[in-house]
Amino acid sequence: MIHGSLTANPPWWGMAIRSRKRSSLSRFIAPVATLIILGYFGFHAFNGQYGIRANIAMQKRIDRLEQRLADRTAFRNKLESRVALLREGTLEKDMVDEHVRKQLNMMREDEVVLFR
């Protein structure tokens, strides 16, 4: 054998290489761990404090509160328009008359009362 020749085999070529055989349990550790982690995050994405269910419940509450706000705003606007009629300089005779009759619980003999 001549050193440096192309036909010569290197000295480490004939060495045996040992590899450990993987057990069947170790093949399943990474996939099972991945499934557990994904299951945990998936569960909390649906059921958590800020999950899909909580978002639906919050949206329903927002809709109820917006409706309540709209009702109260309409009532407030109605009251503001009535108060504006009672202010100085803009007194309406009919408005004052109606208010006084309600407060005193009185009416004339020729009037008819309609209850609401």
N, CA, C and O atoms as CSV, one atom per row, in Angstrom:
chain,resi,resn,atom,element,x,y,z
A,1,MET,N,N,0.809,-1.166,0.000
A,1,MET,CA,C,0.000,0.000,0.000
A,1,MET,C,C,0.865,1.246,0.000
A,1,MET,O,O,1.824,1.366,0.762
A,2,ILE,N,N,0.508,2.146,-0.854
A,2,ILE,CA,C,1.295,3.360,-0.998
A,2,ILE,C,C,0.479,4.500,-0.418
A,2,ILE,O,O,-0.708,4.668,-0.699
A,3,HIS,N,N,1.160,5.262,0.389
A,3,HIS,CA,C,0.468,6.421,0.961
A,3,HIS,C,C,0.228,7.452,-0.114
A,3,HIS,O,O,1.104,7.720,-0.937
A,4,GLY,N,N,-0.948,8.025,-0.108
A,4,GLY,CA,C,-1.277,9.058,-1.070
A,4,GLY,C,C,-1.842,8.517,-2.354
A,4,GLY,O,O,-2.194,9.298,-3.239
A,5,SER,N,N,-1.945,7.213,-2.494
A,5,SER,CA,C,-2.512,6.690,-3.734
A,5,SER,C,C,-4.022,6.756,-3.660
A,5,SER,O,O,-4.601,6.756,-2.574
A,6,LEU,N,N,-4.647,6.811,-4.800
A,6,LEU,CA,C,-6.093,6.936,-4.863
A,6,LEU,C,C,-6.797,5.622,-4.573
A,6,LEU,O,O,-7.983,5.623,-4.246
A,7,THR,N,N,-6.120,4.543,-4.681
A,7,THR,CA,C,-6.758,3.245,-4.470
A,7,THR,C,C,-6.638,2.773,-3.035
A,7,THR,O,O,-7.269,1.786,-2.657
A,8,ALA,N,N,-5.867,3.437,-2.255
A,8,ALA,CA,C,-5.660,2.986,-0.876
A,8,ALA,C,C,-6.869,3.386,-0.015
A,8,ALA,O,O,-7.434,4.467,-0.178
A,9,ASN,N,N,-7.246,2.496,0.893
A,9,ASN,CA,C,-8.346,2.783,1.815
A,9,ASN,C,C,-7.813,3.502,3.041
A,9,ASN,O,O,-6.734,3.175,3.536
A,10,PRO,N,N,-8.568,4.487,3.536
A,10,PRO,CA,C,-8.119,5.179,4.744
A,10,PRO,C,C,-8.155,4.231,5.939
A,10,PRO,O,O,-8.904,3.255,5.931
A,11,PRO,N,N,-7.356,4.509,6.959
A,11,PRO,CA,C,-7.260,3.583,8.083
A,11,PRO,C,C,-8.560,3.502,8.895
A,11,PRO,O,O,-8.786,2.477,9.537
A,12,TRP,N,N,-9.381,4.470,8.902
A,12,TRP,CA,C,-10.603,4.449,9.731
A,12,TRP,C,C,-11.786,3.813,9.025
A,12,TRP,O,O,-12.873,3.727,9.595
A,13,TRP,N,N,-11.590,3.366,7.794
A,13,TRP,CA,C,-12.683,2.822,6.989
A,13,TRP,C,C,-13.209,1.516,7.533
A,13,TRP,O,O,-14.406,1.259,7.405
A,14,GLY,N,N,-12.452,0.741,8.085
A,14,GLY,CA,C,-12.857,-0.568,8.556
A,14,GLY,C,C,-13.421,-0.558,9.971
A,14,GLY,O,O,-13.749,-1.621,10.500
A,15,MET,N,N,-13.544,0.609,10.601
A,15,MET,CA,C,-14.017,0.680,11.986
A,15,MET,C,C,-15.536,0.502,12.045
A,15,MET,O,O,-16.267,0.978,11.176
A,16,ALA,N,N,-15.973,-0.167,13.049
A,16,ALA,CA,C,-17.407,-0.373,13.241
A,16,ALA,C,C,-17.995,0.823,13.991
A,16,ALA,O,O,-17.385,1.347,14.923
A,17,ILE,N,N,-19.163,1.236,13.579
A,17,ILE,CA,C,-19.836,2.353,14.243
A,17,ILE,C,C,-21.046,1.785,14.971
A,17,ILE,O,O,-21.859,1.071,14.385
A,18,ARG,N,N,-21.153,2.106,16.240
A,18,ARG,CA,C,-22.274,1.620,17.030
A,18,ARG,C,C,-23.305,2.734,17.181
A,18,ARG,O,O,-22.950,3.882,17.447
A,19,SER,N,N,-24.550,2.402,17.017
A,19,SER,CA,C,-25.612,3.382,17.263
A,19,SER,C,C,-26.625,2.749,18.190
A,19,SER,O,O,-26.942,1.564,18.090
A,20,ARG,N,N,-27.113,3.557,19.078
A,20,ARG,CA,C,-28.107,3.028,20.023
A,20,ARG,C,C,-29.463,3.009,19.356
A,20,ARG,O,O,-29.833,3.937,18.636
A,21,LYS,N,N,-30.168,1.985,19.592
A,21,LYS,CA,C,-31.498,1.848,19.032
A,21,LYS,C,C,-32.463,2.667,19.911
A,21,LYS,O,O,-32.444,2.554,21.137
A,22,ARG,N,N,-33.279,3.465,19.285
A,22,ARG,CA,C,-34.230,4.284,20.039
A,22,ARG,C,C,-35.361,3.402,20.536
A,22,ARG,O,O,-35.853,2.530,19.819
A,23,SER,N,N,-35.754,3.638,21.748
A,23,SER,CA,C,-36.869,2.859,22.277
A,23,SER,C,C,-38.175,3.400,21.687
A,23,SER,O,O,-38.224,4.545,21.240
A,24,SER,N,N,-39.211,2.597,21.686
A,24,SER,CA,C,-40.490,3.012,21.097
A,24,SER,C,C,-41.130,4.134,21.914
A,24,SER,O,O,-41.889,4.940,21.375
A,25,LEU,N,N,-40.826,4.188,23.203
A,25,LEU,CA,C,-41.389,5.242,24.042
A,25,LEU,C,C,-40.810,6.606,23.700
A,25,LEU,O,O,-41.535,7.601,23.699
A,26,SER,N,N,-39.525,6.666,23.414
A,26,SER,CA,C,-38.899,7.962,23.148
A,26,SER,C,C,-39.370,8.558,21.818
A,26,SER,O,O,-39.236,9.765,21.618
A,27,ARG,N,N,-39.914,7.759,20.911
A,27,ARG,CA,C,-40.433,8.280,19.649
A,27,ARG,C,C,-41.725,9.071,19.846
A,27,ARG,O,O,-42.060,9.934,19.035
A,28,PHE,N,N,-42.438,8.775,20.912
A,28,PHE,CA,C,-43.739,9.405,21.131
A,28,PHE,C,C,-43.699,10.585,22.097
A,28,PHE,O,O,-44.711,11.264,22.272
A,29,ILE,N,N,-42.573,10.841,22.717
A,29,ILE,CA,C,-42.505,11.911,23.712
A,29,ILE,C,C,-42.748,13.282,23.078
A,29,ILE,O,O,-43.581,14.038,23.577
A,30,ALA,N,N,-42.064,13.616,22.022
A,30,ALA,CA,C,-42.220,14.939,21.396
A,30,ALA,C,C,-43.619,15.149,20.821
A,30,ALA,O,O,-44.197,16.209,21.060
A,31,PRO,N,N,-44.200,14.201,20.073
A,31,PRO,CA,C,-45.559,14.428,19.573
A,31,PRO,C,C,-46.602,14.549,20.681
A,31,PRO,O,O,-47.518,15.365,20.585
A,32,VAL,N,N,-46.466,13.744,21.730
A,32,VAL,CA,C,-47.429,13.809,22.831
A,32,VAL,C,C,-47.294,15.145,23.570
A,32,VAL,O,O,-48.298,15.765,23.921
A,33,ALA,N,N,-46.073,15.578,23.803
A,33,ALA,CA,C,-45.853,16.868,24.466
A,33,ALA,C,C,-46.429,18.003,23.616
A,33,ALA,O,O,-47.020,18.940,24.154
A,34,THR,N,N,-46.264,17.925,22.314
A,34,THR,CA,C,-46.817,18.938,21.410
A,34,THR,C,C,-48.337,18.953,21.466
A,34,THR,O,O,-48.944,20.024,21.510
A,35,LEU,N,N,-48.956,17.783,21.464
A,35,LEU,CA,C,-50.416,17.699,21.548
A,35,LEU,C,C,-50.933,18.250,22.869
A,35,LEU,O,O,-51.966,18.919,22.899
A,36,ILE,N,N,-50.235,17.977,23.947
A,36,ILE,CA,C,-50.648,18.497,25.250
A,36,ILE,C,C,-50.587,20.021,25.265
A,36,ILE,O,O,-51.513,20.680,25.736
A,37,ILE,N,N,-49.501,20.573,24.751
A,37,ILE,CA,C,-49.354,22.043,24.719
A,37,ILE,C,C,-50.411,22.679,23.822
A,37,ILE,O,O,-51.024,23.677,24.200
A,38,LEU,N,N,-50.628,22.112,22.645
A,38,LEU,CA,C,-51.652,22.646,21.745
A,38,LEU,C,C,-53.047,22.520,22.348
A,38,LEU,O,O,-53.870,23.423,22.196
A,39,GLY,N,N,-53.317,21.419,23.022
A,39,GLY,CA,C,-54.607,21.239,23.684
A,39,GLY,C,C,-54.824,22.265,24.782
A,39,GLY,O,O,-55.921,22.806,24.922
A,40,TYR,N,N,-53.789,22.536,25.560
A,40,TYR,CA,C,-53.883,23.537,26.623
A,40,TYR,C,C,-54.218,24.912,26.060
A,40,TYR,O,O,-55.150,25.568,26.525
A,41,PHE,N,N,-53.460,25.344,25.062
A,41,PHE,CA,C,-53.704,26.669,24.489
A,41,PHE,C,C,-55.027,26.723,23.731
A,41,PHE,O,O,-55.704,27.751,23.739
A,42,GLY,N,N,-55.398,25.628,23.079
A,42,GLY,CA,C,-56.689,25.588,22.378
A,42,GLY,C,C,-57.850,25.693,23.345
A,42,GLY,O,O,-58.814,26.412,23.080
A,43,PHE,N,N,-57.774,24.991,24.457
A,43,PHE,CA,C,-58.828,25.052,25.476
A,43,PHE,C,C,-58.995,26.471,25.998
A,43,PHE,O,O,-60.114,26.973,26.099
A,44,HIS,N,N,-57.882,27.117,26.327
A,44,HIS,CA,C,-57.962,28.474,26.881
A,44,HIS,C,C,-58.313,29.519,25.823
A,44,HIS,O,O,-58.847,30.576,26.161
A,45,ALA,N,N,-58.027,29.248,24.571
A,45,ALA,CA,C,-58.441,30.176,23.509
A,45,ALA,C,C,-59.959,30.159,23.352
A,45,ALA,O,O,-60.552,31.156,22.941
A,46,PHE,N,N,-60.582,29.044,23.674
A,46,PHE,CA,C,-62.037,28.942,23.561
A,46,PHE,C,C,-62.736,29.301,24.865
A,46,PHE,O,O,-63.738,30.015,24.843
A,47,ASN,N,N,-62.236,28.826,25.992
A,47,ASN,CA,C,-62.918,28.966,27.276
A,47,ASN,C,C,-62.284,29.965,28.225
A,47,ASN,O,O,-62.833,30.196,29.302
A,48,GLY,N,N,-61.177,30.556,27.885
A,48,GLY,CA,C,-60.464,31.427,28.807
A,48,GLY,C,C,-61.163,32.751,29.055
A,48,GLY,O,O,-62.230,33.022,28.503
A,49,GLN,N,N,-60.549,33.569,29.893
A,49,GLN,CA,C,-61.112,34.859,30.272
A,49,GLN,C,C,-61.312,35.768,29.054
A,49,GLN,O,O,-62.274,36.536,29.013
A,50,TYR,N,N,-60.440,35.693,28.088
A,50,TYR,CA,C,-60.559,36.495,26.871
A,50,TYR,C,C,-60.767,35.608,25.643
A,50,TYR,O,O,-60.417,35.998,24.529
A,51,GLY,N,N,-61.332,34.424,25.842
A,51,GLY,CA,C,-61.540,33.461,24.768
A,51,GLY,C,C,-62.761,33.789,23.931
A,51,GLY,O,O,-63.367,34.852,24.068
A,52,ILE,N,N,-63.106,32.858,23.067
A,52,ILE,CA,C,-64.207,33.049,22.129
A,52,ILE,C,C,-65.537,33.173,22.880
A,52,ILE,O,O,-66.341,34.053,22.574
A,53,ARG,N,N,-65.769,32.296,23.861
A,53,ARG,CA,C,-67.017,32.377,24.636
A,53,ARG,C,C,-67.127,33.696,25.377
A,53,ARG,O,O,-68.186,34.323,25.370
A,54,ALA,N,N,-66.059,34.122,26.011
A,54,ALA,CA,C,-66.076,35.378,26.760
A,54,ALA,C,C,-66.312,36.554,25.817
A,54,ALA,O,O,-66.990,37.514,26.181
A,55,ASN,N,N,-65.763,36.486,24.619
A,55,ASN,CA,C,-65.956,37.554,23.644
A,55,ASN,C,C,-67.425,37.647,23.224
A,55,ASN,O,O,-67.959,38.746,23.072
A,56,ILE,N,N,-68.074,36.501,23.037
A,56,ILE,CA,C,-69.494,36.493,22.668
A,56,ILE,C,C,-70.329,37.088,23.807
A,56,ILE,O,O,-71.226,37.894,23.563
A,57,ALA,N,N,-70.034,36.691,25.051
A,57,ALA,CA,C,-70.771,37.220,26.202
A,57,ALA,C,C,-70.557,38.720,26.353
A,57,ALA,O,O,-71.498,39.455,26.656
A,58,MET,N,N,-69.324,39.180,26.143
A,58,MET,CA,C,-69.054,40.624,26.235
A,58,MET,C,C,-69.793,41.388,25.147
A,58,MET,O,O,-70.291,42.486,25.395
A,59,GLN,N,N,-69.871,40.824,23.945
A,59,GLN,CA,C,-70.570,41.500,22.850
A,59,GLN,C,C,-72.060,41.622,23.155
A,59,GLN,O,O,-72.666,42.655,22.868
A,60,LYS,N,N,-72.661,40.573,23.737
A,60,LYS,CA,C,-74.071,40.646,24.126
A,60,LYS,C,C,-74.284,41.725,25.189
A,60,LYS,O,O,-75.257,42.476,25.134
A,61,ARG,N,N,-73.379,41.795,26.144
A,61,ARG,CA,C,-73.501,42.812,27.198
A,61,ARG,C,C,-73.333,44.213,26.610
A,61,ARG,O,O,-74.042,45.135,27.012
A,62,ILE,N,N,-72.419,44.384,25.676
A,62,ILE,CA,C,-72.222,45.679,25.022
A,62,ILE,C,C,-73.498,46.091,24.301
A,62,ILE,O,O,-73.906,47.249,24.380
A,63,ASP,N,N,-74.136,45.151,23.595
A,63,ASP,CA,C,-75.379,45.463,22.876
A,63,ASP,C,C,-76.473,45.895,23.845
A,63,ASP,O,O,-77.184,46.866,23.585
A,64,ARG,N,N,-76.618,45.169,24.979
A,64,ARG,CA,C,-77.629,45.540,25.977
A,64,ARG,C,C,-77.369,46.929,26.542
A,64,ARG,O,O,-78.287,47.738,26.677
A,65,LEU,N,N,-76.110,47.198,26.871
A,65,LEU,CA,C,-75.777,48.492,27.463
A,65,LEU,C,C,-75.930,49.635,26.457
A,65,LEU,O,O,-76.322,50.740,26.833
A,66,GLU,N,N,-75.624,49.379,25.190
A,66,GLU,CA,C,-75.815,50.420,24.178
A,66,GLU,C,C,-77.295,50.731,23.988
A,66,GLU,O,O,-77.665,51.888,23.789
A,67,GLN,N,N,-78.150,49.700,24.049
A,67,GLN,CA,C,-79.593,49.919,23.952
A,67,GLN,C,C,-80.094,50.715,25.159
A,67,GLN,O,O,-80.911,51.626,25.024
A,68,ARG,N,N,-79.593,50.357,26.323
A,68,ARG,CA,C,-79.972,51.079,27.536
A,68,ARG,C,C,-79.534,52.543,27.460
A,68,ARG,O,O,-80.277,53.442,27.853
A,69,LEU,N,N,-78.336,52.767,26.955
A,69,LEU,CA,C,-77.840,54.135,26.791
A,69,LEU,C,C,-78.707,54.911,25.812
A,69,LEU,O,O,-79.018,56.078,26.051
A,70,ALA,N,N,-79.099,54.278,24.715
A,70,ALA,CA,C,-79.946,54.958,23.730
A,70,ALA,C,C,-81.297,55.328,24.338
A,70,ALA,O,O,-81.805,56.422,24.092
A,71,ASP,N,N,-81.883,54.428,25.129
A,71,ASP,CA,C,-83.160,54.717,25.786
A,71,ASP,C,C,-83.032,55.886,26.758
A,71,ASP,O,O,-83.873,56.785,26.781
A,72,ARG,N,N,-81.992,55.859,27.540
A,72,ARG,CA,C,-81.803,56.929,28.523
A,72,ARG,C,C,-81.454,58.254,27.863
A,72,ARG,O,O,-81.851,59.311,28.352
A,73,THR,N,N,-80.721,58.210,26.768
A,73,THR,CA,C,-80.404,59.440,26.044
A,73,THR,C,C,-81.674,60.048,25.455
A,73,THR,O,O,-81.854,61.265,25.491
A,74,ALA,N,N,-82.552,59.212,24.915
A,74,ALA,CA,C,-83.815,59.716,24.369
A,74,ALA,C,C,-84.668,60.326,25.477
A,74,ALA,O,O,-85.268,61.383,25.283
A,75,PHE,N,N,-84.727,59.669,26.641
A,75,PHE,CA,C,-85.490,60.197,27.759
A,75,PHE,C,C,-84.907,61.524,28.239
A,75,PHE,O,O,-85.645,62.456,28.556
A,76,ARG,N,N,-83.588,61.601,28.288
A,76,ARG,CA,C,-82.927,62.839,28.721
A,76,ARG,C,C,-83.212,63.968,27.739
A,76,ARG,O,O,-83.480,65.095,28.155
A,77,ASN,N,N,-83.157,63.682,26.451
A,77,ASN,CA,C,-83.449,64.713,25.448
A,77,ASN,C,C,-84.885,65.209,25.580
A,77,ASN,O,O,-85.151,66.401,25.424
A,78,LYS,N,N,-85.811,64.294,25.867
A,78,LYS,CA,C,-87.207,64.680,26.065
A,78,LYS,C,C,-87.338,65.598,27.271
A,78,LYS,O,O,-88.040,66.608,27.217
A,79,LEU,N,N,-86.658,65.243,28.361
A,79,LEU,CA,C,-86.707,66.091,29.555
A,79,LEU,C,C,-86.046,67.441,29.310
A,79,LEU,O,O,-86.544,68.465,29.777
A,80,GLU,N,N,-84.943,67.455,28.591
A,80,GLU,CA,C,-84.266,68.723,28.293
A,80,GLU,C,C,-85.157,69.642,27.465
A,80,GLU,O,O,-85.182,70.853,27.684
A,81,SER,N,N,-85.880,69.070,26.523
A,81,SER,CA,C,-86.761,69.913,25.710
A,81,SER,C,C,-87.903,70.470,26.560
A,81,SER,O,O,-88.329,71.604,26.345
A,82,ARG,N,N,-88.404,69.690,27.521
A,82,ARG,CA,C,-89.455,70.197,28.404
A,82,ARG,C,C,-88.915,71.254,29.344
A,82,ARG,O,O,-89.593,72.246,29.615
A,83,VAL,N,N,-87.703,71.059,29.848
A,83,VAL,CA,C,-87.088,72.049,30.743
A,83,VAL,C,C,-86.808,73.342,29.978
A,83,VAL,O,O,-86.940,74.434,30.532
A,84,ALA,N,N,-86.427,73.222,28.727
A,84,ALA,CA,C,-86.156,74.416,27.919
A,84,ALA,C,C,-87.416,75.267,27.776
A,84,ALA,O,O,-87.324,76.491,27.684
A,85,LEU,N,N,-88.576,74.643,27.756
A,85,LEU,CA,C,-89.829,75.391,27.665
A,85,LEU,C,C,-90.155,76.123,28.965
A,85,LEU,O,O,-90.935,77.075,28.943
A,86,LEU,N,N,-89.591,75.717,30.077
A,86,LEU,CA,C,-89.870,76.334,31.370
A,86,LEU,C,C,-88.857,77.404,31.761
A,86,LEU,O,O,-89.041,78.053,32.790
A,87,ARG,N,N,-87.831,77.609,31.011
A,87,ARG,CA,C,-86.798,78.593,31.349
A,87,ARG,C,C,-87.320,80.014,31.178
A,87,ARG,O,O,-88.309,80.254,30.486
A,88,GLU,N,N,-86.635,80.942,31.821
A,88,GLU,CA,C,-86.998,82.365,31.728
A,88,GLU,C,C,-86.945,82.836,30.278
A,88,GLU,O,O,-86.021,82.496,29.539
A,89,GLY,N,N,-87.913,83.597,29.892
A,89,GLY,CA,C,-87.930,84.169,28.552
A,89,GLY,C,C,-88.568,83.264,27.524
A,89,GLY,O,O,-88.960,83.727,26.453
A,90,THR,N,N,-88.679,81.987,27.826
A,90,THR,CA,C,-89.270,81.070,26.856
A,90,THR,C,C,-90.452,80.313,27.466
A,90,THR,O,O,-90.786,79.218,27.014
A,91,LEU,N,N,-91.077,80.886,28.478
A,91,LEU,CA,C,-92.191,80.211,29.131
A,91,LEU,C,C,-93.365,80.075,28.180
A,91,LEU,O,O,-93.816,81.045,27.570
A,92,GLU,N,N,-93.833,78.877,28.072
A,92,GLU,CA,C,-95.012,78.596,27.273
A,92,GLU,C,C,-96.189,78.521,28.228
A,92,GLU,O,O,-96.132,77.826,29.242
A,93,LYS,N,N,-97.236,79.227,27.908
A,93,LYS,CA,C,-98.393,79.270,28.797
A,93,LYS,C,C,-98.994,77.878,28.977
A,93,LYS,O,O,-99.371,77.511,30.090
A,94,ASP,N,N,-99.087,77.119,27.927
A,94,ASP,CA,C,-99.665,75.783,28.023
A,94,ASP,C,C,-98.814,74.863,28.903
A,94,ASP,O,O,-99.347,74.068,29.677
A,95,MET,N,N,-97.499,74.978,28.778
A,95,MET,CA,C,-96.596,74.129,29.556
A,95,MET,C,C,-96.703,74.458,31.032
A,95,MET,O,O,-96.758,73.554,31.866
A,96,VAL,N,N,-96.732,75.727,31.361
A,96,VAL,CA,C,-96.854,76.137,32.758
A,96,VAL,C,C,-98.202,75.691,33.303
A,96,VAL,O,O,-98.289,75.190,34.425
A,97,ASP,N,N,-99.248,75.869,32.516
A,97,ASP,CA,C,-100.587,75.485,32.940
A,97,ASP,C,C,-100.660,73.979,33.210
A,97,ASP,O,O,-101.226,73.550,34.216
A,98,GLU,N,N,-100.095,73.196,32.322
A,98,GLU,CA,C,-100.086,71.741,32.497
A,98,GLU,C,C,-99.318,71.343,33.745
A,98,GLU,O,O,-99.771,70.488,34.506
A,99,HIS,N,N,-98.176,71.944,33.959
A,99,HIS,CA,C,-97.340,71.627,35.123
A,99,HIS,C,C,-98.056,71.981,36.426
A,99,HIS,O,O,-98.030,71.203,37.379
A,100,VAL,N,N,-98.698,73.160,36.469
A,100,VAL,CA,C,-99.399,73.596,37.676
A,100,VAL,C,C,-100.573,72.680,37.962
A,100,VAL,O,O,-100.804,72.317,39.115
A,101,ARG,N,N,-101.307,72.306,36.952
A,101,ARG,CA,C,-102.458,71.424,37.159
A,101,ARG,C,C,-102.019,70.055,37.691
A,101,ARG,O,O,-102.700,69.477,38.538
A,102,LYS,N,N,-100.901,69.537,37.208
A,102,LYS,CA,C,-100.398,68.258,37.727
A,102,LYS,C,C,-99.973,68.382,39.178
A,102,LYS,O,O,-100.261,67.501,39.989
A,103,GLN,N,N,-99.290,69.466,39.511
A,103,GLN,CA,C,-98.791,69.647,40.867
A,103,GLN,C,C,-99.919,69.892,41.868
A,103,GLN,O,O,-99.893,69.362,42.978
A,104,LEU,N,N,-100.907,70.693,41.477
A,104,LEU,CA,C,-101.993,71.033,42.394
A,104,LEU,C,C,-103.153,70.046,42.326
A,104,LEU,O,O,-104.033,70.048,43.187
A,105,ASN,N,N,-103.146,69.215,41.310
A,105,ASN,CA,C,-104.203,68.221,41.127
A,105,ASN,C,C,-105.571,68.896,41.048
A,105,ASN,O,O,-106.525,68.467,41.698
A,106,MET,N,N,-105.654,69.940,40.255
A,106,MET,CA,C,-106.890,70.709,40.115
A,106,MET,C,C,-107.220,70.887,38.642
A,106,MET,O,O,-106.352,70.779,37.776
A,107,MET,N,N,-108.521,71.168,38.371
A,107,MET,CA,C,-108.962,71.466,37.024
A,107,MET,C,C,-110.232,72.305,37.085
A,107,MET,O,O,-110.879,72.413,38.127
A,108,ARG,N,N,-110.569,72.891,35.948
A,108,ARG,CA,C,-111.809,73.678,35.885
A,108,ARG,C,C,-112.995,72.753,35.650
A,108,ARG,O,O,-112.828,71.585,35.297
A,109,GLU,N,N,-114.175,73.282,35.847
A,109,GLU,CA,C,-115.377,72.470,35.720
A,109,GLU,C,C,-115.656,72.063,34.279
A,109,GLU,O,O,-116.239,71.005,34.042
A,110,ASP,N,N,-115.255,72.877,33.319
A,110,ASP,CA,C,-115.564,72.582,31.921
A,110,ASP,C,C,-114.476,71.748,31.217
A,110,ASP,O,O,-114.536,71.563,30.001
A,111,GLU,N,N,-113.490,71.248,31.965
A,111,GLU,CA,C,-112.409,70.485,31.353
A,111,GLU,C,C,-112.630,68.986,31.505
A,111,GLU,O,O,-113.296,68.514,32.426
A,112,VAL,N,N,-112.043,68.262,30.561
A,112,VAL,CA,C,-112.079,66.803,30.592
A,112,VAL,C,C,-110.637,66.312,30.778
A,112,VAL,O,O,-109.722,66.795,30.112
A,113,VAL,N,N,-110.444,65.348,31.689
A,113,VAL,CA,C,-109.102,64.819,31.972
A,113,VAL,C,C,-108.957,63.458,31.293
A,113,VAL,O,O,-109.810,62.584,31.442
A,114,LEU,N,N,-107.893,63.296,30.565
A,114,LEU,CA,C,-107.563,62.015,29.926
A,114,LEU,C,C,-106.324,61.451,30.614
A,114,LEU,O,O,-105.269,62.085,30.606
A,115,PHE,N,N,-106.444,60.280,31.200
A,115,PHE,CA,C,-105.313,59.640,31.874
A,115,PHE,C,C,-104.508,58.805,30.899
A,115,PHE,O,O,-105.070,58.144,30.027
A,116,ARG,N,N,-103.217,58.834,31.043
A,116,ARG,CA,C,-102.330,58.062,30.176
A,116,ARG,C,C,-101.938,56.782,30.836
A,116,ARG,O,O,-101.190,55.993,30.258
